[in-house]
């Protein structure tokens, strides 16, 4: 599991920060907010679908990527906002 900084337990690990660097600023904000919220929500293993099989950090990572993918999609090597005109 990636190491996180000690000053804020909700802060993203350096590895995760590097992974989301390619995202547009708005998508990074979505990821960070969803990740922080999920860490709080799934702190207790009883709230996680897999219990102790996955850490709160792993679940938060999945939740955050899911949140980003609701509004953005990757085309070639770029993340772009999904077109709302088709809704």
RAFEN-V364187 format. One line per field, one symbol per residue. phi: phi as a letter, one per 20 degrees, with the letter a starting at -180 (. if undefined). A space follows every 50 residues. Layout:
phi=???
//
This chain:
phi=.ffdfefbfeffffffgffegffggffffggfffffffgffdgegfeege mefcfgffffffffffffffdcceclddecfffefee
//
